[in-house]
Amino acid sequence: MQVSVERLRLYLVADPDIASGDLVDCIRSAIGGGATCVQLRCKTATDRQLAHLARRVLGICEPHGIPMIVNDRIDIALAVGAHGVHLGIDDLSIEDARRLGGPEFAIGYSPESDFDIAHAAAQGATYLGIGPFASTRTKLDAGSPIGATEFARRRRLTTLPVVAIGGIGAGNARAAIDAGANGVAVASAISECADPAEAARRLFEATAPDQS
């Protein structure tokens, strides 16, 4: 399954360490509300635990045509048959991930410099996650918020699809889209809500393509 630009519109970063309830139930509800892509991020599980959880999440996503991405761990992603991996600057290189995953495997990348952004396409990235757009509590090493103006400047450095990430909620999702994002990546704005489906619906509505 290829990760199209349309599938990046509402990108759920699903993390059991921040979910207010059962993560699998949350993902299922979020998909029902409009989530278009799911990334599994879990920093505290053992490899076996992560693989087991990834298979469960994949089983929820695939019947709906929703891409499932694994954060950082390309070994787990390939082992369970996930649709892609999302990498940071300290993870396996994009080039190595592309060799392992093949041409159809999605590779998301979180750049930290203008150089990273400008060269990611040539290295084999599928899409970029740029941020933090606003203040975030779910990734303590994310750095200072860049805001809409700086996001727009960075977005112009690449022709790849770009997802705004970090501190995104229903109140600022539209600002990220207006700044050039193809979609928004959200974690706590869905996972910490008592009604993940309704939270996803609000975000899906906020990210509607501009019809003007």
C-alpha positions as CSV (number, residue, x, y, z in Angstrom):
1,M,0.0,0.0,0.0
2,Q,1.5,3.3,-1.1
3,V,1.1,6.3,1.2
4,S,-0.6,8.9,-1.0
5,V,-0.7,12.6,-0.2
6,E,-4.4,12.3,0.6
7,R,-3.6,9.7,3.3
8,L,-1.4,12.2,5.2
9,R,-4.3,14.5,5.9
10,L,-5.0,13.3,9.4
11,Y,-2.0,11.3,10.6
12,L,-2.5,9.8,14.1
13,V,0.6,9.2,16.1
14,A,-0.6,6.4,18.4
15,D,1.5,5.9,21.5
16,P,0.3,3.7,24.4
17,D,2.3,5.8,26.8
18,I,0.0,8.8,26.3
19,A,-3.4,7.1,25.4
20,S,-6.0,7.7,28.0
21,G,-7.6,4.3,27.4
22,D,-6.8,1.2,25.4
23,L,-4.7,2.2,22.4
24,V,-6.3,-0.3,20.0
25,D,-9.7,1.0,20.8
26,C,-8.5,4.6,20.4
27,I,-7.1,3.8,17.0
28,R,-10.3,2.1,15.9
29,S,-12.3,5.1,17.0
30,A,-10.0,7.6,15.4
31,I,-10.2,5.8,12.1
32,G,-14.0,5.9,12.4
33,G,-13.8,9.6,12.9
34,G,-11.5,10.3,9.9
35,A,-7.9,9.4,10.7
36,T,-6.2,8.7,7.4
37,C,-2.9,7.2,8.5
38,V,-1.6,5.7,11.7
39,Q,1.9,5.7,13.1
40,L,2.7,3.4,16.0
41,R,5.2,5.0,18.3
42,C,6.2,3.1,21.4
43,K,9.5,3.8,23.2
44,T,9.0,1.6,26.3
45,A,8.0,-1.9,24.9
46,T,10.3,-4.8,24.3
47,D,10.8,-5.9,20.7
48,R,8.3,-8.7,21.1
49,Q,5.7,-6.5,22.7
50,L,6.1,-3.9,20.0
51,A,5.8,-6.5,17.2
52,H,2.7,-7.9,18.8
53,L,1.1,-4.5,19.1
54,A,2.1,-3.5,15.6
55,R,0.4,-6.6,14.2
56,R,-2.8,-5.7,16.1
57,V,-2.7,-2.1,14.8
58,L,-2.0,-3.3,11.3
59,G,-5.0,-5.6,11.5
60,I,-7.2,-2.6,12.3
61,C,-5.8,-0.4,9.6
62,E,-5.6,-2.6,6.6
63,P,-9.3,-3.4,6.2
64,H,-10.0,0.3,6.0
65,G,-7.1,1.0,3.5
66,I,-5.3,3.0,6.2
67,P,-1.5,3.0,6.0
68,M,0.3,1.8,9.2
69,I,3.7,3.3,9.9
70,V,6.1,2.2,12.6
71,N,8.2,4.9,14.3
72,D,12.0,4.4,14.2
73,R,12.0,0.6,14.0
74,I,12.3,-0.5,10.4
75,D,13.1,-4.0,11.6
76,I,9.7,-4.2,13.3
77,A,8.0,-2.6,10.4
78,L,9.4,-5.1,7.9
79,A,8.8,-8.0,10.3
80,V,5.1,-7.4,10.7
81,G,4.4,-6.2,7.1
82,A,3.8,-2.5,8.0
83,H,3.5,0.0,5.2
84,G,6.4,2.2,6.2
85,V,8.7,3.6,8.8
86,H,9.2,7.1,10.2
87,L,12.8,8.1,10.9
88,G,14.6,10.8,12.7
89,I,18.1,12.1,12.2
90,D,19.6,9.6,14.7
91,D,17.9,6.6,13.2
92,L,18.9,4.4,10.3
93,S,19.6,6.6,7.2
94,I,16.9,7.1,4.6
95,E,19.1,5.5,2.0
96,D,19.6,2.3,4.0
97,A,15.9,2.2,4.9
98,R,15.0,2.5,1.2
99,R,17.4,-0.4,0.3
100,L,15.8,-2.6,2.9
101,G,12.2,-1.6,2.3
102,G,12.1,-1.4,-1.5
103,P,10.5,1.1,-3.8
104,E,6.9,0.9,-2.5
105,F,7.8,1.1,1.2
106,A,6.9,4.5,2.8
107,I,9.7,6.4,4.5
108,G,8.8,9.4,6.6
109,Y,11.5,11.6,7.9
110,S,11.8,14.3,10.6
111,P,14.5,16.8,9.4
112,E,16.2,19.2,11.7
113,S,18.0,21.5,9.2
114,D,17.4,23.2,5.9
115,F,19.9,20.8,4.4
116,D,18.0,17.8,5.7
117,I,14.8,19.1,4.2
118,A,16.3,20.0,0.8
119,H,18.1,16.6,0.3
120,A,15.5,14.2,1.7
121,A,13.8,13.5,-1.6
122,A,17.1,12.6,-3.3
123,Q,17.8,10.2,-0.4
124,G,14.5,8.4,-0.9
125,A,12.1,9.9,1.6
126,T,8.4,9.6,0.9
127,Y,7.2,12.5,3.1
128,L,8.5,14.8,5.8
129,G,7.3,15.6,9.3
130,I,8.2,19.2,10.1
131,G,7.8,20.8,13.5
132,P,7.2,21.3,16.3
133,F,4.5,23.6,14.9
134,A,3.4,24.6,18.4
135,S,4.3,23.6,22.0
136,T,4.0,19.9,22.6
137,R,4.1,17.8,25.8
138,T,4.3,14.4,24.0
139,K,7.9,14.8,22.6
140,L,10.1,16.5,25.1
141,D,13.1,16.7,22.8
142,A,11.2,18.3,20.0
143,G,12.7,21.7,20.4
144,S,11.1,25.2,20.4
145,P,7.9,25.7,18.4
146,I,8.5,27.1,14.9
147,G,5.1,28.6,14.2
148,A,3.3,29.1,10.9
149,T,5.7,31.5,9.3
150,E,8.8,29.4,9.8
151,F,6.9,26.3,8.9
152,A,5.9,27.9,5.6
153,R,9.6,28.8,4.9
154,R,10.8,25.3,5.6
155,R,8.0,23.8,3.6
156,R,9.1,25.7,0.5
157,L,12.5,23.9,0.6
158,T,11.0,20.6,-0.6
159,T,8.6,19.2,-3.2
160,L,7.9,16.2,-0.9
161,P,4.5,16.0,0.9
162,V,4.9,17.6,4.3
163,V,3.0,16.9,7.6
164,A,3.0,19.5,10.3
165,I,3.7,17.9,13.7
166,G,3.9,19.0,17.3
167,G,1.3,20.7,19.3
168,I,-1.4,20.3,16.6
169,G,-5.1,20.4,17.6
170,A,-8.4,21.4,16.2
171,G,-7.6,25.0,17.0
172,N,-4.5,25.3,14.9
173,A,-4.7,22.5,12.3
174,R,-6.1,24.9,9.8
175,A,-3.2,27.3,10.3
176,A,-0.8,24.4,9.5
177,I,-2.7,23.6,6.3
178,D,-2.7,27.3,5.3
179,A,1.0,27.4,5.9
180,G,1.5,24.7,3.3
181,A,1.1,21.4,5.2
182,N,-0.5,18.5,3.3
183,G,-1.7,17.1,6.6
184,V,-1.3,17.2,10.3
185,A,0.2,14.6,12.7
186,V,-1.5,14.5,16.1
187,A,-1.0,12.5,19.2
188,S,-2.6,13.8,22.4
189,A,-5.2,15.8,20.5
190,I,-6.9,12.4,19.8
191,S,-5.3,9.9,22.2
192,E,-6.0,11.8,25.4
193,C,-9.6,12.6,24.5
194,A,-12.5,10.7,26.1
195,D,-14.1,10.5,22.6
196,P,-11.3,9.9,20.0
197,A,-13.8,9.6,17.2
198,E,-15.2,13.1,17.8
199,A,-11.7,14.5,18.2
200,A,-10.7,13.0,14.9
201,R,-13.9,14.3,13.2
202,R,-13.1,17.9,14.3
203,L,-9.5,17.6,13.0
204,F,-10.6,16.0,9.7
205,E,-13.0,18.9,9.2
206,A,-10.3,21.5,10.1
207,T,-7.9,20.0,7.5
208,A,-10.4,20.1,4.6
209,P,-8.6,21.2,1.3
210,D,-9.1,24.8,0.4
211,Q,-11.8,25.0,-2.2
212,S,-11.3,28.6,-3.2
